[in-house]
Amino acid sequence: MKTTPEHDQRIAKMTFAAVYPHYVTKVEKKDRTKEELHQVIEWLTGFDGNKLQELITRKATFETFFKEAKLNPNAHLITGTICGYRIEEIENPLTQQVRYLDKLVDELAKGRKMEKILRSV
């Protein structure tokens, strides 16, 4: 699926620090924990809690965030719709990676079992 260049630029320049509190709020409202959120983020990116804090402190953009990430080899198994886009059809790699993260956070907030979220094969 084609996203517009403006849309992709906006996502690239957004900071992880600006979005992270919304992720925390979203999962905690649904009785999930910050630790579970960190587990999901670490599965996708390889970032532990200390690295996440560092990225937040230096206000890393999503572009930087995913450049420094070691994307999980099973990330391609994350499919479905998020924000009106089919994740597997998004052509811009960075936009797709951000949507992977959004989808995992959504699944966590919806109460999906951790082994399903982490695509345990």
Order of alpha helices (4+ residues) and beta strands (2+ residues): alpha-alpha-alpha-alpha-alpha-beta-beta-alpha-alpha
